[in-house]
Amino acid sequence: QGQSESALTTGSYCDARQRLPLAMPVALGNALGAQLELLAPAHWRWQGRSVKLFDGTIVSMPDTVSNQLAYPQSREQKPGLGFPVARIGALIGLASGAMLGYQVAACEGKGTGEQTLLENLLDRLHAGDVVLADALLATWWIIEGAIRRGADVVMAQHGKRITDFTRGQRLGKNDHIVQWPRPPKPKAMSADEYGCYPEFITMREVEVNGRVLVTTLLDPKIVTPGALASLYKLRWNIEVDFRTIKATLEMDVLRCKSQAMVEKEIAVYFLAYNLVRWAMAKAALLADVLPRVLSFAGARRL
C-alpha cells in the first residue's frame, strides 16, 4: 500500500501509551462498574440493597526518580535498597465484584491513609447503599459522611472506642443504641464548616461471636445481630478481589517508570478487571447463579 515497513521496536507502542488520556480508562472503568451495580438483580443484593466493600492494598513499581518522588519507599529501607510503593483504596460491589471507584496515594505522609482514601470516595455512595469495612474505617467523620449521603454502614468497632453495653437504649443482650458525640474540631477545618456537622450521630453497637460491630442499621427486627454477623463475614470478598487483581491479572508489581504512566497502568488494570466481571455477570444471569460462584481466572482464560 505504499506505506513504510512496520518497526521492529516497541517505540510506537510506547508512544501510543503516552498519548492515551488517563481520563479514558478511568471513565470507562467507572462506567462499567456503575452499570454492573445498577443491573444487578435484587436476589444478588443483601436485603435488596447494594453493599459496597472498602479496603486498601499496596503495589510496588520500578525504582525510578519519578516513582520515588510520587510513591516513596519505606523509611525503614536505605536509599537504593527499596522500591516505590503505592497505596490503593477501592470500593468494590459485593454483588457484582465490580470496581466502583478507587484512590491512589503514597504509603506514608499526611492524607495517605485508608481513612482519607475512603473519605475521598464517599461521593460514590448512593442513598440505600451499605458500606462494609473493617475497624480502621469506623471513624465518626466517615460514618457521618455516609449518613449524609443516605447510606448505612456495617463495620467492626474501632479499637480506640470503648463499648459500654450498660448505657444507651437496650435492644437485647449486648445490643444497644448510643449517641456518638462529634469529635473535636480538626485543625484544618474552619469553625463554620465544623458547625455544619451534627453534634451527635446515632449508632447501634452489637456484640456477635466475640466481635463488636457498629452500624447505622438500628432496627433489630429488620436486621438481627445474626444478619449483621453474616454480612460482616462477607467483607473477606474484597481481600479475594485484591488477590485476584494482583495475582491473576499480575498487578502486584507495576512496570511503568513514571507517575503519569503508573496512574494509567492502574486505570487500565481496573478497566480490564471490570470487563472480565461484566462477562461473568452476563454468564451468571444466563445460568441463574451468583457471579461470585464463578471463577475469575477461568472467565479470564475463556
C-alpha positions in Angstrom: 0.0 0.0 0.0 3.0 2.3 -0.3 3.4 2.7 3.5 6.6 2.3 5.5 7.5 -1.0 7.0 6.4 -1.8 10.5 9.0 -1.0 13.1 10.7 -3.9 14.9 11.0 -1.9 18.2 8.4 -1.1 20.8 8.8 2.6 20.4 5.5 3.2 18.6 3.6 1.2 21.2 5.2 3.2 24.0 4.3 6.5 22.2 0.7 5.4 21.9 0.5 4.5 25.6 1.8 8.0 26.4 -0.8 9.6 24.2 -3.6 7.7 25.8 -5.5 10.2 28.1 -5.8 8.9 31.7 -9.4 10.1 31.8 -10.4 7.5 29.1 -9.7 4.2 31.0 -10.8 5.8 34.3 -14.1 6.9 32.8 -14.7 3.6 31.0 -13.9 1.6 34.1 -16.2 3.7 36.3 -19.0 3.4 33.8 -18.7 -0.3 33.6 -18.7 -0.7 37.4 -21.7 1.6 37.8 -23.7 -0.3 35.2 -22.8 -3.6 36.8 -24.1 -2.4 40.1 -27.2 -0.9 38.5 -28.1 -4.0 36.6 -27.6 -6.5 39.4 -31.0 -8.1 40.2 -32.4 -7.9 43.7 -31.6 -11.5 44.6 -27.9 -10.7 44.1 -28.1 -8.0 46.7 -28.2 -8.0 50.5 -31.9 -7.5 51.6 -32.3 -5.9 48.1 -29.6 -3.3 48.9 -26.3 -2.6 47.2 -23.4 -3.4 49.6 -20.1 -1.7 48.8 -16.9 -3.1 50.2 -13.9 -0.9 51.0 -10.3 -1.8 51.8 -6.8 -0.9 50.8 -3.8 -2.7 49.3 -0.3 -1.8 48.2 1.6 -2.3 44.9 5.3 -1.8 44.1 6.9 -0.4 40.9 10.3 0.2 39.3 12.8 2.2 41.3 12.9 5.5 39.3 13.2 9.1 40.3 9.7 9.9 39.2 8.2 7.0 41.0 10.2 7.6 44.2 9.0 11.2 44.3 5.4 10.3 44.0 5.4 7.0 45.9 8.5 6.9 48.1 9.8 3.7 49.5 9.5 2.9 53.2 11.6 5.0 55.5 12.9 1.8 57.1 14.7 0.9 53.9 18.0 2.5 52.9 18.1 4.6 49.7 18.8 2.3 46.7 17.7 -0.8 48.5 13.9 -0.5 48.2 11.2 0.1 45.7 8.5 2.8 45.4 5.2 1.7 46.9 1.7 3.0 46.3 -1.5 2.5 48.4 -4.7 1.9 46.6 -8.1 2.2 48.3 -11.1 0.9 46.5 -14.9 0.5 46.6 -15.9 -2.9 45.2 -19.5 -4.1 44.8 -20.4 -7.2 46.9 -23.0 -8.5 44.4 -21.1 -8.0 41.1 -17.4 -7.8 42.3 -17.0 -4.7 40.1 -14.5 -1.9 40.9 -16.7 1.1 41.6 -14.1 3.7 42.4 -10.5 3.9 43.7 -7.9 6.3 45.0 -4.1 6.1 44.7 -1.7 7.6 47.2 1.7 7.2 48.7 2.1 4.9 51.7 3.5 7.5 54.0 2.7 11.1 54.8 -0.4 13.2 55.5 -3.6 12.2 53.7 -2.3 8.9 52.5 -4.1 6.5 54.9 -7.1 4.3 54.2 -9.4 6.6 56.1 -8.6 9.6 53.8 -8.9 7.4 50.7 -12.4 6.3 51.8 -13.4 9.9 52.7 -12.4 10.8 49.1 -14.7 8.1 47.7 -17.8 8.9 49.8 -19.3 10.8 46.9 -19.6 7.5 45.0 -22.2 6.3 47.6 -25.9 6.5 46.8 -29.0 6.5 49.0 -29.7 3.0 50.2 -26.1 1.7 49.9 -24.5 -0.2 52.7 -20.7 0.3 53.3 -18.9 -2.7 54.7 -15.4 -2.1 56.1 -13.1 -3.1 58.8 -12.4 -1.4 62.2 -9.9 1.1 60.9 -12.6 2.9 59.0 -15.1 3.1 61.8 -14.5 6.8 62.5 -17.1 9.5 63.3 -16.3 11.5 60.2 -16.5 8.6 57.7 -19.8 7.3 59.2 -21.3 10.8 59.3 -20.3 11.3 55.7 -22.1 8.0 54.7 -25.2 9.0 56.7 -25.3 12.4 55.0 -25.4 10.6 51.6 -28.2 8.3 52.6 -26.0 5.3 53.1 -25.7 2.9 56.0 -22.5 1.3 57.4 -21.5 -2.0 59.0 -18.1 -2.1 60.5 -16.1 -3.6 63.3 -15.7 -1.3 66.4 -12.6 0.8 66.3 -10.0 -0.4 68.8 -9.8 3.1 70.5 -13.5 3.3 71.2 -14.9 1.9 74.4 -18.2 -0.1 74.2 -20.3 0.0 77.3 -23.5 -2.0 76.9 -24.9 -0.7 80.2 -25.5 2.7 78.5 -27.9 3.8 75.8 -31.1 2.2 74.6 -31.0 -1.5 75.1 -32.2 -3.7 72.2 -31.1 -7.1 73.5 -28.1 -8.8 75.1 -25.0 -6.8 74.2 -27.1 -4.9 71.6 -27.9 -1.2 72.1 -28.3 2.2 70.5 -26.0 5.1 71.6 -25.1 8.6 70.6 -21.6 9.2 69.4 -20.6 12.8 70.1 -18.9 14.9 67.5 -15.1 14.8 67.9 -13.0 18.0 68.5 -12.6 20.3 65.5 -9.6 19.2 63.3 -7.0 22.0 62.8 -7.5 22.1 59.0 -11.3 22.6 59.4 -12.9 26.0 59.7 -15.2 26.9 62.6 -18.1 27.4 60.1 -17.5 24.1 58.4 -17.3 22.3 61.8 -20.6 23.9 62.9 -22.4 22.3 59.9 -21.8 18.8 61.3 -24.4 17.4 63.8 -23.4 17.2 67.5 -24.2 13.5 67.6 -24.8 10.6 65.3 -27.0 7.6 66.3 -25.2 4.3 66.3 -26.0 0.7 67.1 -23.4 -1.4 68.8 -23.8 -5.1 69.0 -21.6 -8.0 70.0 -21.7 -11.1 67.9 -19.3 -14.0 68.0 -16.9 -12.1 70.3 -16.7 -9.1 68.0 -18.4 -5.7 68.5 -20.0 -4.4 65.3 -21.1 -0.8 64.8 -23.9 0.1 62.3 -26.5 2.6 61.4 -29.0 -0.1 60.8 -30.9 0.5 64.0 -34.0 -1.8 63.8 -33.2 -5.2 65.3 -36.4 -6.7 63.8 -35.3 -5.8 60.3 -31.6 -6.5 60.8 -30.9 -9.0 63.6 -27.5 -9.5 65.2 -27.1 -12.7 63.3 -27.8 -11.0 60.0 -25.1 -8.4 60.8 -22.7 -11.1 61.7 -23.4 -13.0 58.4 -23.0 -9.7 56.4 -19.7 -8.8 58.1 -18.3 -12.2 57.2 -18.7 -11.3 53.5 -16.2 -8.5 53.9 -13.4 -11.0 53.1 -14.6 -11.0 49.5 -12.6 -7.7 48.9 -9.5 -9.5 50.1 -10.1 -12.1 47.5 -10.8 -9.5 44.8 -7.5 -7.7 45.6 -5.7 -11.1 45.4 -7.4 -11.7 42.0 -6.3 -8.3 40.7 -2.7 -8.6 42.0 -2.1 -12.3 41.2 -4.4 -13.3 38.4 -4.0 -10.0 36.5 -0.4 -9.7 37.7 -0.8 -6.1 39.0 1.3 -6.8 42.2 4.4 -5.2 40.6 3.7 -2.4 38.2 6.1 -1.9 35.2 5.8 1.8 34.3 8.7 4.1 35.2 6.9 7.5 35.7 4.0 8.6 37.9 1.8 9.5 34.9 2.3 6.1 33.3 1.8 4.3 36.7 -1.6 6.0 37.0 -2.6 4.9 33.5 -1.4 1.4 34.2 -3.5 1.1 37.3 -6.5 2.5 35.5 -6.2 0.0 32.6 -5.8 -2.9 35.0 -9.1 -1.9 36.7 -10.8 -1.5 33.3 -9.7 -5.0 32.3 -10.9 -6.3 35.7 -14.3 -4.8 35.2 -14.5 -6.2 31.6 -14.0 -9.7 33.0 -16.5 -9.0 35.7 -19.0 -7.9 33.0 -18.7 -11.2 31.2 -19.0 -13.1 34.5 -22.2 -11.1 35.3 -23.8 -11.9 31.9 -22.9 -15.6 32.3 -24.3 -15.6 35.9 -27.6 -14.1 34.7 -27.9 -16.8 32.0 -27.1 -19.6 34.4 -29.1 -18.2 37.2 -26.2 -18.3 39.7 -24.4 -15.6 41.7 -21.4 -14.1 39.9 -19.1 -14.8 42.8 -19.5 -18.6 42.5 -17.8 -18.3 39.1 -14.0 -18.5 38.6 -12.4 -15.2 37.7 -9.3 -17.0 36.4 -11.5 -19.3 34.3 -13.5 -16.4 32.9 -10.3 -14.6 32.0 -8.9 -17.6 30.2 -12.2 -18.0 28.3 
